[in-house]
Amino acid sequence: MNVKKKQNFIKKQEYPGGTVAMRKYFSENLKYPEIAIKNRVEGKVLVAYTVDFDGHVSDAKILKGISTECDAEAIRLVKGLKFSAQNNHGIRITSSHKIKVTFKLPAIQIPKTQTTLKYNIVSKNNKVEEKKITKQNNTYNYTIKIEK
């Protein structure tokens, strides 16, 4: 008995290079909106879109957004996708897709500043000694007075 492997008659459009290439496209082309950075907006935007038989994206719409600016950027990125065209035995197929576009703020680097603490110590013999302590990223204000 000869068993044939089941083949798919209809092939969906695929992004050239697969999901790895699609992630790379998003990471290289995402332009974080300045107002979203200023307002510390981050999260995931869910976008639904269709791909026509030629591999062009159309009808992109937001299903779940996080801000007007980030939503617009997600739509711009999705509309820039170009899928490979499929030959489906002369049948023109459009397919529906969903994707999450992640907006994550970059880590903020706090510059290391140097602060110096100065204080005077008056000893029992009324001799004044000036002391300095240098600390990073801290500010200290102390007044120390030693009396007899």
C-alpha positions as CSV (number, residue, x, y, z in Angstrom):
1,M,0.0,0.0,0.0
2,N,1.4,3.4,-1.1
3,V,0.8,6.2,1.5
4,K,1.0,9.7,0.3
5,K,1.9,12.6,2.5
6,K,-0.9,15.1,2.9
7,Q,-0.1,18.4,1.1
8,N,-1.6,21.7,1.7
9,F,-3.4,22.9,-1.4
10,I,-3.6,26.5,-0.2
11,K,-0.3,28.2,0.9
12,K,-0.4,31.3,3.2
13,Q,1.9,34.2,2.5
14,E,5.1,34.1,4.5
15,Y,7.4,36.9,5.5
16,P,10.8,36.3,3.8
17,G,13.2,34.9,6.5
18,G,10.3,34.0,8.9
19,T,9.6,35.4,12.3
20,V,13.3,36.0,13.0
21,A,13.6,38.4,10.0
22,M,10.3,40.0,11.0
23,R,11.5,40.7,14.5
24,K,14.7,42.2,13.1
25,Y,12.7,44.4,10.8
26,F,10.7,45.7,13.7
27,S,13.7,46.3,15.9
28,E,15.6,48.1,13.2
29,N,12.7,50.3,12.0
30,L,10.8,51.1,15.1
31,K,10.9,54.8,15.9
32,Y,9.8,55.4,19.5
33,P,7.6,58.5,19.5
34,E,9.2,61.3,21.5
35,I,6.0,62.2,23.3
36,A,5.7,58.5,24.4
37,I,9.3,58.6,25.8
38,K,8.6,61.8,27.6
39,N,5.3,60.4,29.1
40,R,7.1,57.0,29.9
41,V,4.6,55.0,27.7
42,E,5.4,51.4,27.1
43,G,3.5,48.2,26.3
44,K,2.3,46.1,23.5
45,V,0.1,47.2,20.6
46,L,-2.0,44.5,19.0
47,V,-2.5,45.0,15.2
48,A,-4.7,43.1,12.9
49,Y,-4.0,43.2,9.1
50,T,-4.6,41.4,5.9
51,V,-2.1,40.3,3.3
52,D,-3.3,40.1,-0.3
53,F,-2.2,37.6,-3.0
54,D,0.8,39.7,-4.0
55,G,2.1,40.0,-0.4
56,H,1.0,43.6,0.3
57,V,-0.3,44.5,3.7
58,S,-3.7,46.2,3.8
59,D,-6.5,47.0,6.3
60,A,-4.1,47.4,9.3
61,K,-6.1,48.3,12.4
62,I,-5.4,48.5,16.1
63,L,-7.1,45.9,18.3
64,K,-5.5,47.0,21.5
65,G,-3.4,50.2,21.8
66,I,-1.4,52.0,24.4
67,S,-1.3,55.6,23.0
68,T,-2.1,57.5,19.9
69,E,1.5,58.0,18.9
70,C,2.6,54.4,19.6
71,D,-0.5,53.0,17.8
72,A,0.3,55.2,14.7
73,E,3.9,53.9,14.8
74,A,2.8,50.3,15.0
75,I,0.5,50.8,12.0
76,R,3.3,52.4,10.0
77,L,5.6,49.4,10.7
78,V,3.0,46.8,9.8
79,K,2.1,48.6,6.6
80,G,5.8,48.5,5.7
81,L,5.9,44.7,5.8
82,K,6.2,42.9,2.4
83,F,5.3,39.2,2.3
84,S,6.2,36.7,-0.4
85,A,3.6,36.2,-3.1
86,Q,2.1,32.6,-3.3
87,N,1.1,30.6,-6.3
88,N,-2.1,28.9,-5.2
89,H,-3.0,27.2,-8.5
90,G,-4.4,30.5,-9.9
91,I,-6.5,31.2,-6.8
92,R,-6.0,34.7,-5.3
93,I,-5.9,34.3,-1.5
94,T,-5.9,37.0,1.1
95,S,-5.1,36.0,4.7
96,S,-5.7,37.7,8.0
97,H,-2.9,38.1,10.6
98,K,-2.4,39.6,14.0
99,I,0.9,40.8,15.5
100,K,2.0,42.5,18.7
101,V,4.4,45.4,18.4
102,T,6.3,45.9,21.7
103,F,7.3,49.4,22.9
104,K,9.9,49.1,25.7
105,L,11.7,52.2,27.0
106,P,15.5,51.9,27.0
107,A,17.2,51.7,30.4
108,I,18.1,55.1,31.7
109,Q,21.7,55.5,32.5
110,I,22.2,57.6,35.6
111,P,25.4,59.5,35.3
112,K,27.7,59.0,38.3
113,T,28.2,62.3,40.0
114,Q,30.8,62.9,42.7
115,T,29.8,64.7,45.8
116,T,32.1,65.8,48.6
117,L,31.2,66.0,52.3
118,K,33.2,68.5,54.3
119,Y,33.0,68.7,58.1
120,N,35.1,70.2,60.8
121,I,36.1,68.4,64.0
122,V,37.1,70.5,67.0
123,S,39.1,68.4,69.4
124,K,39.5,68.9,73.2
125,N,42.5,71.2,72.7
126,N,40.5,73.5,70.4
127,K,42.4,72.3,67.3
128,V,40.2,72.3,64.2
129,E,40.6,69.5,61.8
130,E,39.0,69.6,58.4
131,K,37.8,66.3,57.0
132,K,36.5,65.4,53.6
133,I,34.6,62.3,52.5
134,T,33.9,61.7,48.9
135,K,30.9,59.6,48.0
136,Q,29.4,58.7,44.6
137,N,25.7,59.2,43.8
138,N,25.0,60.4,47.4
139,T,24.6,63.7,49.0
140,Y,25.3,64.1,52.7
141,N,25.0,67.2,54.9
142,Y,26.2,66.9,58.4
143,T,27.2,69.3,61.1
144,I,29.4,67.8,63.8
145,K,30.3,69.9,66.8
146,I,32.3,68.4,69.7
147,E,32.2,70.4,72.9
148,K,34.2,70.1,76.1
